Amino acid sequence: MRRIAIAVVASTMSLSLAGCGMLGASENSSSATPTRSNDITVGVLMPEETNTRYAEFDYPIIKKKVAELTENKGTTDYANAGGEAKTQNTQMQKMIDDKVDVILLDAVDSKEIAAMVRKAKDANIPVIAYDRLAQGPIDGYVSFDNELVGEVQGRTLVEAITNVQASDKIVMVNGSPTDPNAAQFKAGALSELNGRVTVAKSYDTDKWSPDVAQAEMSKAIEALGASNIAGVYSANDAMAGGIIKALKAAGVTDSELPPITGQDAELAAVQRIISGEQFMSVYKPYPGEAEAAAEAAVAKVQGRDIQFDALTRDKVDSPTDKNIPAKLVPVVALTKDNIKSTVIADGIYKVSDICTPKFKAACQALKLL
């Protein structure tokens, strides 16, 4: 079950969550009766390395928050599966064998991992799904409102097409079919695209691969003709990079590029937005998601159910379980107009990170310098 969320300016997220007692819910634990001390180990399993956010943002924030919540006595055990479901199964089995206290799981394949979730459950190790909704008896879910992500992408794409008509052709390059988030992004986007434009070609991209996305876009160009493509829905930033390569290889100049969406606000994508190659990304305030996940993990393993419940007031359903406690964090469309008030204001990037010599003129035009 999807809860309705409103896209808000990301720089307000930390304040709004704290103000509602969400991020700070477990700070005062005097009334709780922990079943474990602060000397705990939180296992963190991330899915792939193509997207730079996991190593650069999610895990460091989780690690720091766990330490903060446990008076620097708690530790994290990190592994990245590199896009391989079997590798993640092995990594999770090791964490079970090592008897970590709780696992934050961002699944490569939400269905295949279900057996490992059951193994963890049998070993009395709570599993909290992170970012992607894993199947099996998970104890909670912390992510963004994924259908809203797709809606924001689809709506922004339509608005970017000049004099948009229902006959305008767009290409959809969706995420991996093994990632349940990809299906939600796609559904959200289609709710905005259907009836307003024509989805002329649609692809589900194995492992979110930029190279596969580039090949798919090349096929679409061959079938439709580059000049007949009014816009491109790319489910994330890494694939948007491959899509742009395909368009340029077909002779499309920078000024002729159609509006292209993305997601994750990767640095390269922010620079492409500034230069005009990519129209938008979806900025997902990682500190809010990662800190909420760390708080939920620590509260769960220490038996502080009141704090855990405060962090997971939403409910979601997976194919195997219903009414899973969840925290769904809103998102915001990132365009050249709000880079300063989002990723820069939130400290995700410094102006110097974005405005390298290659992008100096574009940054000056946007008054970032």
N, C-alpha and C positions, 0 to 999 in steps of 0.2 A: 504494500500500500504506500503510495507516494503522498507525502505531505506537501502542501502548497508552500512555496518559498518565494521571497521577493529579492531580486538582485539589488544589492546595495553596494555603495562605494567601499572597496575592500579595506581602506585605511581605517574604517570605523569598526572592523570586526573584533579586534582584541578588546576594545573598550566595551562594545555592546555585549560580548560574551561574558566578560568579567562583571559587567553591571547587572546581568541577569543571574549571577551566581553560577555560571556555567564553568568557565575556566578556573575560577577560584573555589569551586564547590568543595574540593577535598583539602583545602589549605588548613581548615580548622577541624581537626579530627579528634578533639578531646572527648566527644561523645561517642566515638566509635570504639569498637572492640576488635582490633585487628587480629586476624588469625595468623599473620606472619609479621615479622619485624621489618625494618627498613632494609635489611640485608637480603635483597631479592634480585633475581635475574629476569629481565624482560627479553624474550626472544623476538627479534624483528626480522621478518622475511619479506624482501622486496622482489618484484617480478622480473625486471629487465633493466638494461643499461642504456638502451637507445635513447630513452627519455632521461635527461640529466637531472631532473628534479629529485629523484629518489636519493641520490648520493649527495647532492648539493644542498637540499633543503629538508626533505622529510626526515631522513634518519638523524642528521645532526640536531634538529630541533627536538626530536623524540628523546635522543640520548641526553641532551641538556636538561630537559624537563624531568625525566626520570631521576636524574641525579639531584635536581632541586627538590623534588617531592620526597626524597628519601634521605635527606641530609648527607648527600654524597656517598651513601652506603650502597645504594642500588646500582646495578650494572646492566648493560645491554649486550646481547649477543646478536651480531648482525650477519646476514647472508643475503646475497643477491643471486637469483636463479639464472640471469642472463637470457631470459625468455624461454627457458626449457622447463616444461612441467615435471619431467622425471628428475631433473636436478633439484627442483624445489621439494619434491617428495623426499629425496634423500636428505636434504638440508633440514626438513621438518622432523624426519625420523631421528636425526642426530640430536636435535634440540629436545625431543622427547626422551631419548636415551640419557642425555645430560641432565635431565630433570629440571629444566628451566621452570620458573614459577608461573609464567603466563606468556602467550605468544600473540604478537601483532602480526597478522597475516595479510599480505597483499598478493593475491593468488595469480599465478600465470594462467591456469585453467581452473575456473571456478568449480567445474563439475568433477574433474579428476582428483582434485585435492580433498574431496569429501571424505574419502576413506582415512586420510591422515588426520583430518579434524576429529573423526570418530576415535582414532587411536589416542589422540591427545586427551579427549574427553574421558576415555577409559583409564588414562593415567592420571586423572584429576588435574589436568593442566587446562585452564580456561583459554579459549581462543577468541580473540576479537578480530573480526574482519576489518581490514583497513583499506580504504579507497575503492576496492572492488569487493562485491558481495560474494563470498565463498559459500558453497553449499555444505551441508552437514550441520551438526549441532553446535553452531557457533554461539558464543555468549553475548555478543554485541557487534555493532557495526558503526564505524565512524567514516564518513565520506562527505562528498559534496552532493548536492541535489542534481543528479546526473541528467534527468530529463530536462531540468531547467538549463543545464549546460547546452544541450542540443537546441532547445528553444532559443536561447540567446544567440547561438551561432546562426541558426536558420533565419531568425528575424533580422539580425544585423546584415546578413548576406542579401536578403531581399531588399532591404532599405538602401544598400549600396549600389544596386543596379539602377542605372539611369532610366527613367521612364519605363519601369518594369511592366512586363506584360506576361500573361499566362503562357504564351508561346515561347518565351525566353528559355533557352536550354541551359541547364546547369549539370555539372558532373559531381557525383557524390563519391568521395573516397573515405569510407568508413573504417573503423578500427578492427581489431582482430575478432574473429567469430568465437574465440574461446574466452574472451573478456566480456563479462555480463554488462559492464559499463558501456561498451561499444554499442550494444543493442539499445540501451537507454538513450545514449546520445543521438543515435539514429532516429529513434521514435520521436524524441523531442524535436529534432530538426525537421522531420517530415510533417509534424503538426503545424509548422510555420511555412513550409515550402509548398505542400500540396494545395493545388488550386490557385497558387499565386505565380508559380513558375513551373516549367516542365523538367522533371528529372530524366534527362536523356540517357545517362549512363550511371550505373551505381556499382561499386566494388566493395567487398569486405576484405580487408588487407591483412594478410597473415603476419602475425607478430608485430603489427604496427610498423612494418619495415618501410623506411623512406625509399629504399631501392625498389621495392615492390610497388609502392605508390607511384614512383616515377614511371615504371613500366606500364602501370594501369592507366596513367594519364596519357602516356604516349598512344596507347590503344584508343582511348577516347578521342584524342585529337585526330587520329587517322580515320576514325569512323564518322566524326562530326564536322571536322574542319576547325582549326583554331579560331577563326574569325566568327564562328557560329556559337561559341561557348560564352555565355553571358556572365557566368560565375562558377566558382568551384567551392564545394563544401569539403573541406579537409577536417577530419575529426581531431587532429592534433598538429602541433607546430612542426615536429620532425618530419611528418609526411608532407606538410606544406612546402618544406624545403625541396623535397623530391619532385613535387608537382611543378614548382617554379622552374626547376631544371628542365623538365620535359617541355614546358611551354617555350622556354628560351631556345631549346634545341630545335623546336619547330619554327623558329624565326620570329617569335613574338618579342617585341621590344619592351623595355621597362614601362614605357608610357602606355603600351597597349595591353598590359596584363589585366585580366579580369579581376574583380574582387575575389580574394581567397581567404577563407577562414582558417582558424587554428585553435589551439588550446594549450595551456600550461605556461604561457608567458615566458618561454625560454629566451635567453639573452639574444640569440641569433634572430629569433622571431620579432622581438622588440625592435631590433635594428632594422629588420625588413619592413616593419610597420612604419618606422620613421622615414625610411627611404621610399616608401610607396609600393614596394613589391608585394607585401602581404597586407590585406586590409585590416584584419582584426585577429585577436586571440581571445581566449577566455582566461582571465586572471582568477586563479583559485587561491585564496589566501592560505597558503600552506601552514603558517604559524598557528592559525586557528584550528585547522584539522589535526596537525601533528600534536599540538599541546593537548587537545581534547582526547586524542587517542592515548597519549601517555598517562593522562589523569585517569582515564577509564581503566587502563591496564593496572595501574598501581592500586586504585580503589578496589578493583575486583579481586586481586590477589591478596589484599590485606583484609578482605571481608567487610569493607565499608560500603554496604549495599545502598545506603541513603545517598552517598556521594555518587556512586555509580549510576543510580537511577536519575539523579539530577543532570548527569551528563548525557543521558540517552533517553530523552523524552519523546523522540519520534519512534515510529514503528515501521518496519519494512518486512516484506515477505520474500523468501527465496523459493526455488522449486522444491526444496525439502523441508523447510521450516516456516512457520508463520509467526507474526507479531514479534519479530526480533527487535530488541531494544536498540535504538539507533540515534546517532547525532548527524544531522544533515546540514552542512554548512553552505550558505548561499554564495553566489559567484557574481562576477561583473564582466561585462564586455570591455575589452581593452582595445582602444584605438589610439591614434596619434594625439587625440584631444585630451586624454586623461592619463597619459603615461606618468606625468609628474605627480598626480594625486593618488596614484595606486602603487606601482612597483617601486617608484623612487621614494614616495612618502613612507611606505611600509618598510623601507630598508632592504628590499630584495636586491636591488641594484643601486649602485652609485651612478651619478651622472657620468663620471669618468669611465665606468664600465661600458656604458652605452655609447657615449659620444667619443669614440676613437677617431683618429684622423680621417678615416674613410667616411664617417658619418657627421663630420663637423658641420658642414654647410646645412645639412638637413636638421641637425639639432639647433643650430642658430635660427633657422626659419621657424622652429617651434618654440623658440625662446627657452630652450633647455640650457643653453649656454649664455 
